[in-house]
Amino acid sequence: MIVAVALLAVIVVPNLPGRRIAGEPAAGAVAGPPAMGDCATWIADPWPRFDNPAPQIDDVFDYPTVTTGSCTGPIVGEIVSVASALAPPMRISATDYLSQISQCPIDAISYTGSIAPVVGIGSGPAIVWAAQPDFRYTRVGPSRAQRGQGQQWSACLIGSVDGVPYSGRLHDVFAHGTLPTAFGTCLQSIDPARANRLACDRPHPAELLATTTLGPRAVNGAEVQQACVDFAGRALRTSDPERDGAIRLQTVAYGERSVEVIGPTSEPLADTFVNCVAVAQHGTTFNRSLIGVADGPLPFA
């Protein structure tokens, strides 16, 4: 009899009405609009859908959203600009989204700073280098909860091409900082034919600093090489970009049927794509980007 009463208590007691708690349930806090310089700890990344196979013109997806938070730990991006206008649509086609991204690289220049690209030479028009940081731009808008509170904005975010979290900041990085490893274009080989991209935090013998396309007017090899050295000084922020022989600056010409390392005695070049590459010397390798290293210690692996 005692056992039966105990079992009944076990069955009945959990089903007794619970105590009522005074007050109304509170809604979760909803973040306000982001501001330039805020760090993204998460984004609804749209870019995987743009990889193979590429989206069709009428593909439609949810407009990307973002969560911002502390900048002290690894982050996935930074807000470079915010437009306080009508919120973007809840869903958008792939084509329309790509057209909205076009302003983001322009806005990012004011945020990251830039490396002066034009290098004058004696025998022809100036060479205009394009730095090669691996940036990817994403436009984001309010979440459903933020829209529910009437928020109207869209923002441009800068992050890495492969979405890898990184430490460090990109604000004024080309003027005062060092490029976080996620953004360098580092190479697994000094052989131009095998110079595939490699993550900069892995030991690597070379880094692509910039590219240019030479026009129809021929330029001699020595001037192209010197233009690479001059640009590298700006990129590394030092008057000695070869660091007393620890780095060799190499220019590589890519023709229709050939790849050639340019030397002082190379034939004049025209209508050619050229890379400016920093190569580690004396059997060494680097383990992060050289951009912004200035006159500090080189990042040897």
VENHU-V831671 format. One record per residue. N is the residue number from 1. RES is the residue in one small letter. SS is DSSP state (H for helix, E for strand, - for the rest). PSI is psi as a letter, one per 20 degrees, with the letter a starting at -180 (NA if undefined). Layout:
# VENHU-V831671
N/RES/SS/PSI  N/RES/SS/PSI
This chain:
# VENHU-V831671
1/m/-/g  2/i/H/g  3/v/H/g  4/a/H/g  5/v/H/g  6/a/H/g  7/l/H/h  8/l/H/h  9/a/H/g  10/v/H/h  11/i/H/g  12/v/H/g  13/v/H/g  14/p/-/i  15/n/-/j  16/l/-/q  17/p/-/p  18/g/-/r  19/r/-/p  20/r/-/p  21/i/-/p  22/a/-/q  23/g/-/r  24/e/-/q  25/p/-/p  26/a/-/p  27/a/-/q  28/g/-/q  29/a/-/p  30/v/-/p  31/a/-/q  32/g/-/a  33/p/-/q  34/p/-/r  35/a/-/q  36/m/-/p  37/g/-/i  38/d/-/q  39/c/E/p  40/a/E/p  41/t/E/i  42/w/E/q  43/i/E/q  44/a/-/n  45/d/-/o  46/p/-/i  47/w/H/h  48/p/H/h  49/r/H/i  50/f/H/i  51/d/-/a  52/n/-/p  53/p/-/q  54/a/-/q  55/p/-/q  56/q/-/r  57/i/-/h  58/d/-/j  59/d/-/p  60/v/E/p  61/f/E/r  62/d/E/p  63/y/-/p  64/p/-/q  65/t/-/r  66/v/E/q  67/t/E/p  68/t/E/q  69/g/E/b  70/s/-/q  71/c/-/j  72/t/-/h  73/g/-/a  74/p/-/p  75/i/E/r  76/v/-/i  77/g/E/r  78/e/E/q  79/i/E/p  80/v/E/i  81/s/E/q  82/v/E/p  83/a/E/o  84/s/-/n  85/a/-/a  86/l/-/p  87/a/-/q  88/p/-/r  89/p/-/q  90/m/-/h  91/r/E/q  92/i/E/q  93/s/E/q  94/a/H/g  95/t/H/g  96/d/H/h  97/y/H/g  98/l/H/h  99/s/H/h  100/q/H/h  101/i/H/h  102/s/-/h  103/q/-/h  104/c/H/g  105/p/H/h  106/i/H/g  107/d/H/h  108/a/H/h  109/i/H/g  110/s/H/h  111/y/H/g  112/t/H/i  113/g/-/a  114/s/-/r  115/i/-/p  116/a/-/p  117/p/-/i  118/v/E/p  119/v/E/o  120/g/-/q  121/i/-/r  122/g/-/h  123/s/-/i  124/g/-/a  125/p/-/q  126/a/-/q  127/i/E/p  128/v/E/o  129/w/-/q  130/a/E/o  131/a/E/q  132/q/-/l  133/p/-/q  134/d/-/m  135/f/E/q  136/r/E/q  137/y/E/p  138/t/E/p  139/r/E/p  140/v/E/q  141/g/E/a  142/p/-/q  143/s/-/r  144/r/H/g  145/a/H/g  146/q/H/h  147/r/H/h  148/g/H/h  149/q/-/j  150/g/-/j  151/q/-/p  152/q/-/o  153/w/-/r  154/s/E/q  155/a/E/q  156/c/E/p  157/l/E/p  158/i/E/p  159/g/E/a  160/s/E/q  161/v/-/h  162/d/-/j  163/g/-/j  164/v/-/p  165/p/-/q  166/y/E/r  167/s/-/q  168/g/-/r  169/r/-/q  170/l/-/i  171/h/-/p  172/d/-/k  173/v/-/h  174/f/-/i  175/a/-/h  176/h/-/i  177/g/-/a  178/t/-/q  179/l/-/p  180/p/-/q  181/t/H/h  182/a/H/i  183/f/H/i  184/g/-/q  185/t/-/n  186/c/E/q  187/l/E/q  188/q/-/i  189/s/-/q  190/i/-/i  191/d/-/o  192/p/H/h  193/a/H/i  194/r/H/k  195/a/-/m  196/n/-/q  197/r/E/q  198/l/E/q  199/a/-/p  200/c/-/i  201/d/-/i  202/r/-/q  203/p/-/p  204/h/E/q  205/p/-/i  206/a/E/q  207/e/E/p  208/l/E/o  209/l/E/h  210/a/E/r  211/t/E/r  212/t/E/r  213/t/E/o  214/l/-/q  215/g/-/a  216/p/-/i  217/r/-/p  218/a/-/q  219/v/E/p  220/n/-/q  221/g/H/h  222/a/H/h  223/e/H/h  224/v/H/g  225/q/H/g  226/q/H/h  227/a/H/h  228/c/H/g  229/v/H/g  230/d/H/g  231/f/H/g  232/a/H/h  233/g/H/h  234/r/H/g  235/a/H/g  236/l/H/i  237/r/-/l  238/t/-/q  239/s/-/i  240/d/-/m  241/p/-/i  242/e/-/i  243/r/H/l  244/d/H/k  245/g/H/i  246/a/-/h  247/i/E/p  248/r/E/p  249/l/E/p  250/q/E/p  251/t/E/p  252/v/E/p  253/a/E/p  254/y/E/o  255/g/-/a  256/e/-/h  257/r/-/j  258/s/-/q  259/v/E/p  260/e/E/p  261/v/E/p  262/i/E/p  263/g/-/r  264/p/-/h  265/t/-/j  266/s/-/q  267/e/-/q  268/p/-/q  269/l/E/q  270/a/-/q  271/d/-/l  272/t/-/q  273/f/E/p  274/v/E/p  275/n/E/q  276/c/E/o  277/v/E/p  278/a/E/p  279/v/E/p  280/a/E/q  281/q/-/r  282/h/-/k  283/g/-/j  284/t/-/r  285/t/-/r  286/f/E/r  287/n/-/j  288/r/-/r  289/s/-/q  290/l/-/i  291/i/-/p  292/g/-/j  293/v/-/h  294/a/-/c  295/d/-/j  296/g/-/a  297/p/-/p  298/l/-/q  299/p/-/m  300/f/E/q  301/a/-/NA
